[in-house]
């Protein structure tokens, strides 16, 4: 097979443990693009969240954000989905009642949480980091507490890209996901997790895969000629049709089982750069 496009996840893959991109990787991505290969980002982050961690000089050909809710080519948005307002209102109310950490991410602008829920949110987000939570995810929650979240009296449920839920305790998150599955019987939506501590709600049938398929059609690339790299379960829909699937060393066991290969080094060890350099040298 000939690799024409490379699709990269962000958290736990392209980003390091402090949620930045190593300059060695930025430079190599530039070299890959100069050699004629397309480079896409496919992330659970919204565009606003991507801007928080990806420097302007890291250039890619296209991007899928919010697990497929939006897609961009050369900075121009070509796809935008939004959750049903009634679903947003129901899940926000349920999260508040059960003291579940949540962030409502609009298609445009900063994430939001109701001001009335700030007390328990701050308590959960600023306690000492649990051992099971990866440092990069914990830093994201602290950043949210320290200024990324807009605390509002009322959330406008229109044009919402996703709702992110987090728990320090895996059993609590598993119970929450089970409750979301029951709600799906009344409201259609998609859930995706990047770690065992979170779950994100997006529009039914939308995923990183649906977004990337639109990009491939635009660029005229056959799915068998793409290489996809990721570490979370939200990467699995993409793995089902990519010609070559690569799991990071730090990926969950489920992701590793469905990958064609696993990187030798983790995201903490500049693993993506090392893998790409060896693959395309």
C-alpha positions as CSV (number, residue, x, y, z in Angstrom):
1,X,0.0,0.0,0.0
2,X,1.0,3.6,-0.6
3,X,0.4,6.0,2.3
4,X,-1.1,9.2,0.8
5,X,-2.6,10.7,4.0
6,X,-1.7,10.4,7.7
7,X,-4.5,11.0,10.3
8,X,-3.4,11.9,13.8
9,X,-5.2,12.0,17.1
10,X,-4.2,14.8,19.5
11,X,-4.4,13.8,23.2
12,X,-2.2,10.9,24.1
13,X,-0.8,10.9,20.5
14,X,0.3,14.1,19.0
15,X,0.3,16.1,22.3
16,X,2.9,15.3,25.0
17,X,2.1,14.9,28.7
18,X,1.8,18.7,29.3
19,X,-0.5,19.2,26.3
20,X,1.9,20.8,23.9
21,X,3.5,19.5,20.6
22,X,7.2,18.8,20.6
23,X,9.1,20.9,18.1
24,X,10.7,17.7,16.7
25,X,7.3,16.5,15.7
26,X,6.1,19.8,14.2
27,X,9.2,19.9,12.0
28,X,8.8,16.3,10.8
29,X,5.1,16.9,10.0
30,X,6.3,19.8,7.8
31,X,8.8,17.5,6.1
32,X,6.1,14.9,5.4
33,X,3.8,17.5,3.9
34,X,6.7,18.8,1.7
35,X,7.3,15.2,0.5
36,X,3.7,15.2,-0.8
37,X,1.8,13.4,2.0
38,X,-1.4,14.9,3.4
39,X,-1.6,15.3,7.2
40,X,-4.9,15.5,9.0
41,X,-5.8,16.0,12.6
42,X,-8.8,14.0,14.0
43,X,-9.6,14.9,17.6
44,X,-12.3,14.9,20.2
45,X,-11.4,18.6,20.9
46,X,-13.4,21.4,19.5
47,X,-11.6,24.0,17.3
48,X,-11.4,26.3,20.4
49,X,-9.7,23.5,22.3
50,X,-7.3,22.8,19.4
51,X,-6.2,26.4,19.4
52,X,-5.3,26.0,23.1
53,X,-2.7,23.4,22.4
54,X,-1.6,23.4,18.8
55,X,0.8,26.2,17.9
56,X,0.0,28.3,14.8
57,X,3.2,27.2,13.0
58,X,2.1,23.6,13.1
59,X,0.4,23.4,9.7
60,X,-1.8,20.5,8.5
61,X,-3.9,20.0,5.4
62,X,-7.3,19.4,7.2
63,X,-8.8,18.8,10.5
64,X,-11.8,16.9,12.1
65,X,-12.8,18.3,15.5
66,X,-15.2,17.3,18.3
67,X,-15.3,13.7,17.2
68,X,-16.6,14.5,13.7
69,X,-18.9,17.3,14.6
70,X,-16.9,19.8,12.5
71,X,-14.4,19.5,9.6
72,X,-12.0,22.1,8.2
73,X,-9.9,22.2,5.1
74,X,-7.2,25.0,4.9
75,X,-8.9,26.8,7.8
76,X,-12.3,26.8,6.0
77,X,-15.2,24.9,7.8
78,X,-16.9,22.5,5.5
79,X,-19.0,20.5,8.1
80,X,-20.9,21.5,11.2
81,X,-23.3,19.5,13.3
82,X,-25.2,20.4,16.4
83,X,-26.9,18.5,19.2
84,X,-30.7,18.7,19.7
85,X,-31.4,21.5,22.2
86,X,-33.7,19.4,24.2
87,X,-31.0,16.7,24.7
88,X,-28.5,19.4,25.8
89,X,-31.0,20.7,28.4
90,X,-31.8,17.2,29.7
91,X,-28.1,16.1,30.1
92,X,-27.1,19.3,31.7
93,X,-29.9,19.0,34.2
94,X,-29.1,15.4,34.9
95,X,-25.3,16.1,35.3
96,X,-26.1,18.9,37.8
97,X,-28.5,16.7,39.8
98,X,-25.9,13.9,40.0
99,X,-22.9,16.2,40.5
100,X,-21.2,14.9,37.4
101,X,-18.4,17.1,36.0
102,X,-19.5,18.4,32.6
103,X,-18.5,21.0,29.9
104,X,-20.9,22.2,27.2
105,X,-18.9,23.0,24.1
106,X,-20.5,25.2,21.4
107,X,-19.5,25.1,17.8
108,X,-18.1,28.6,18.2
109,X,-16.7,30.0,21.5
110,X,-15.6,28.8,24.9
111,X,-17.1,25.9,26.8
112,X,-19.8,26.6,29.3
113,X,-21.0,25.2,32.7
114,X,-23.9,26.5,34.8
115,X,-22.8,28.8,37.6
116,X,-24.9,26.9,40.1
117,X,-22.8,23.8,39.6
118,X,-19.4,25.6,40.0
119,X,-19.0,24.5,43.7
120,X,-18.9,20.7,43.1
121,X,-17.1,21.2,39.7
122,X,-14.2,23.1,41.2
123,X,-14.0,20.6,44.1
124,X,-13.7,17.7,41.6
125,X,-11.4,19.5,39.2
126,X,-8.9,20.9,41.6
127,X,-8.3,18.0,44.1
128,X,-5.1,16.1,44.1
129,X,-4.7,14.1,40.9
130,X,-5.9,10.5,41.2
131,X,-3.2,8.0,40.2
132,X,-5.4,6.5,37.5
133,X,-5.9,9.8,35.6
134,X,-3.3,10.6,33.0
135,X,-1.4,13.9,33.6
136,X,-2.5,15.4,30.3
137,X,-6.2,14.9,31.0
138,X,-5.8,16.2,34.6
139,X,-4.0,19.4,33.3
140,X,-6.9,20.0,30.9
141,X,-9.4,19.9,33.8
142,X,-7.2,22.3,35.8
143,X,-7.0,24.6,32.8
144,X,-10.7,24.5,32.5
145,X,-11.1,25.5,36.2
146,X,-8.6,28.3,35.9
147,X,-10.2,30.1,33.0
148,X,-11.3,28.0,30.1
149,X,-14.8,27.5,31.3
150,X,-17.5,30.3,31.1
151,X,-19.7,30.0,34.2
152,X,-23.1,31.1,33.0
153,X,-26.5,31.6,34.6
154,X,-28.2,29.8,31.7
155,X,-26.9,27.7,28.8
156,X,-28.1,28.4,25.3
157,X,-28.7,24.9,24.0
158,X,-28.5,25.9,20.3
159,X,-25.4,25.1,18.2
160,X,-23.7,22.8,20.7
161,X,-21.0,20.6,19.3
162,X,-20.5,18.2,22.2
163,X,-20.9,17.7,26.0
164,X,-17.9,16.4,27.8
165,X,-18.3,14.4,31.1
166,X,-15.4,13.5,33.4
167,X,-15.1,11.6,36.7
168,X,-12.1,10.9,38.9
169,X,-13.5,7.5,39.6
170,X,-13.8,4.9,36.9
171,X,-16.9,3.1,38.4
172,X,-18.8,6.4,38.6
173,X,-18.0,7.0,34.9
174,X,-19.1,3.5,34.0
175,X,-22.4,4.0,35.8
176,X,-22.8,7.4,34.0
177,X,-22.2,5.8,30.6
178,X,-24.7,3.1,31.4
179,X,-27.3,5.8,32.2
180,X,-26.5,7.6,28.9
181,X,-27.2,4.3,27.1
182,X,-30.7,4.2,28.6
183,X,-31.4,7.8,27.6
184,X,-30.4,6.8,24.0
185,X,-33.7,4.9,23.9
186,X,-35.5,8.3,23.9
187,X,-32.9,10.6,22.3
188,X,-30.6,9.4,19.5
189,X,-26.9,10.4,20.1
190,X,-23.4,9.0,19.9
191,X,-21.0,8.5,22.9
192,X,-17.3,8.2,22.6
193,X,-14.5,8.0,25.3
194,X,-10.8,8.8,24.9
195,X,-10.0,7.5,28.4
196,X,-11.7,5.4,31.1
197,X,-12.4,8.7,32.9
198,X,-14.5,10.5,30.3
199,X,-17.3,10.3,27.8
200,X,-18.4,12.8,25.2
201,X,-21.9,13.1,23.6
202,X,-22.2,14.1,20.0
203,X,-24.8,13.8,17.2
204,X,-26.0,10.3,16.3
205,X,-23.9,8.6,13.6
206,X,-21.1,11.2,13.8
207,X,-17.6,10.2,14.6
208,X,-14.0,10.9,13.6
209,X,-14.5,8.4,10.8
210,X,-17.4,10.3,9.2
211,X,-15.4,13.5,9.3
212,X,-12.3,11.9,7.8
213,X,-14.3,10.2,5.1
214,X,-15.5,13.7,3.9
215,X,-11.9,14.8,3.8
216,X,-10.8,11.8,1.8
217,X,-13.5,12.4,-0.7
218,X,-12.4,16.0,-1.1
219,X,-8.8,15.1,-1.6
220,X,-9.5,12.0,-3.7
221,X,-7.7,9.6,-1.4
222,X,-8.8,6.0,-1.0
223,X,-9.2,4.9,2.6
224,X,-6.8,2.0,2.0
225,X,-4.1,4.6,1.5
226,X,-4.3,6.3,4.8
227,X,-2.4,5.6,8.1
228,X,-4.3,6.5,11.3
229,X,-2.7,6.9,14.7
230,X,-4.5,7.1,18.0
231,X,-4.8,5.9,21.6
232,X,-8.5,6.1,22.6
233,X,-11.7,4.3,21.9
234,X,-13.0,7.3,20.0
235,X,-10.4,6.4,17.4
236,X,-11.9,2.9,16.8
237,X,-14.4,4.0,14.1
238,X,-11.5,5.4,12.1
239,X,-9.6,2.2,12.6
240,X,-12.4,0.2,10.9
241,X,-11.6,1.6,7.4
242,X,-8.1,3.0,7.5
243,X,-5.6,1.1,5.4
244,X,-3.1,1.0,8.3
245,X,-4.1,1.5,12.0
246,X,-1.5,2.3,14.6
247,X,-2.1,2.4,18.4
248,X,0.2,4.4,20.7
249,X,2.1,2.4,23.3
250,X,-0.1,4.2,25.9
251,X,-3.3,3.2,24.2
252,X,-6.0,1.2,25.9
253,X,-5.9,-2.5,25.5
254,X,-9.0,-2.5,23.3
255,X,-7.4,0.0,20.9
256,X,-4.2,-2.0,20.7
257,X,-6.1,-5.2,19.9
258,X,-7.8,-3.5,16.9
259,X,-4.6,-1.9,15.6
260,X,-2.2,-3.3,13.0
261,X,0.8,-2.2,15.1
262,X,1.7,-0.5,18.3
263,X,4.3,2.3,18.6
264,X,7.5,1.4,20.5
265,X,7.3,4.6,22.6
266,X,4.5,6.5,24.3
267,X,3.3,10.0,23.9
268,X,5.5,11.0,26.9
269,X,8.6,9.8,24.9
270,X,8.0,11.7,21.6
271,X,6.6,8.3,20.5
272,X,4.6,9.6,17.4
273,X,7.6,11.5,16.0
274,X,9.8,8.4,16.5
275,X,7.3,6.2,14.9
276,X,6.7,8.4,11.8
277,X,10.4,9.0,11.4
278,X,11.1,5.2,11.3
279,X,8.1,4.5,9.1
280,X,8.9,7.1,6.4
281,X,12.7,7.4,6.5
